[in-house]
Amino acid sequence: YRLYQVWARYKINGVSDEANARRQIEKIAEQRPKSADAWFFLGQLARDDGRLDDAEKLFEKAADLKPHDVDIKRELQLLYRRKEKSAAETKKGGGLFGKKK
């Protein structure tokens, strides 16, 4: 119950409540390490913060705990695609039409 209350408050208040939400969800995840939703929410916070490697690990932990969850699978697939696209752009040289900036 507390986890969803913290997440709802973060979604309403936005970035201004991010640090507080992260702290509280981390505490909940420590108390309930088998809570896939806690790890999923932490993954979303990491993703939104641009920490894609951390987000991937957190989403994978959530997927291990709840392997049939469609939302977790979707986030992992989007993250994998984003990372592949980023790697391809880096390999090509980035910029418009693969031209260097």
C-alpha positions in Angstrom: 0.0 0.0 0.0 2.7 2.5 1.0 4.6 1.8 -2.2 1.7 2.8 -4.4 1.0 5.9 -2.3 4.6 7.1 -2.7 4.5 6.3 -6.5 1.2 8.2 -6.9 2.6 11.2 -5.0 5.7 11.2 -7.3 3.5 11.0 -10.4 1.4 14.0 -9.2 4.3 16.1 -7.9 6.8 15.2 -10.6 10.5 15.8 -10.6 10.3 18.0 -7.5 9.5 14.9 -5.4 11.9 12.5 -7.2 14.6 12.3 -4.5 12.1 11.7 -1.8 10.3 9.0 -3.8 13.5 7.3 -4.7 14.6 7.2 -1.0 11.2 5.8 0.2 10.9 3.2 -2.6 14.5 2.1 -1.9 13.6 1.6 1.7 10.5 -0.4 0.8 12.6 -2.5 -1.6 15.0 -3.3 1.2 12.1 -4.3 3.5 10.4 -6.3 0.8 13.1 -7.5 -1.7 10.6 -9.7 -3.5 8.4 -6.8 -4.4 8.7 -6.6 -8.2 6.7 -3.4 -8.3 9.3 -1.7 -6.0 12.1 -2.7 -8.4 10.0 -1.7 -11.4 9.3 1.8 -10.0 13.0 2.2 -9.1 13.8 1.3 -12.7 11.4 3.9 -14.0 13.0 6.5 -11.8 16.5 5.5 -13.1 15.3 5.6 -16.7 13.7 9.0 -16.3 17.0 10.2 -14.7 19.0 8.9 -17.8 20.7 6.1 -15.9 19.9 3.5 -18.5 22.3 0.8 -17.2 20.9 1.1 -13.7 17.3 1.0 -15.1 18.1 -2.1 -17.1 19.4 -3.9 -14.0 16.3 -2.8 -12.0 13.9 -3.8 -14.7 15.6 -7.2 -15.0 15.3 -7.8 -11.3 11.6 -6.9 -11.4 11.2 -9.3 -14.4 12.9 -12.1 -12.5 10.4 -11.7 -9.7 7.4 -11.2 -12.0 8.3 -12.8 -15.4 4.8 -12.5 -17.0 4.3 -8.8 -16.2 3.5 -7.0 -19.5 4.6 -3.6 -18.2 8.0 -4.8 -17.1 8.5 -6.6 -20.4 7.6 -3.5 -22.3 10.0 -1.3 -20.4 12.8 -3.8 -20.9 12.1 -4.0 -24.7 12.0 -0.2 -25.0 15.2 0.1 -23.0 17.0 -2.5 -25.2 15.9 -0.7 -28.4 17.0 2.6 -27.0 20.4 1.2 -26.1 20.8 -0.5 -29.6 19.8 2.7 -31.3 22.3 4.7 -29.3 25.1 2.2 -30.0 24.3 2.2 -33.7 24.3 6.0 -33.8 27.7 6.1 -32.0 29.1 3.5 -34.4 27.9 5.6 -37.4 29.3 8.8 -36.0 26.0 10.2 -34.9 24.5 13.4 -36.1 22.0 13.9 -39.0 22.3 11.1 -41.6 25.3 9.6 -39.8 27.4 12.7 -40.3 29.7 13.8 -37.6 28.7 16.9 -35.7 
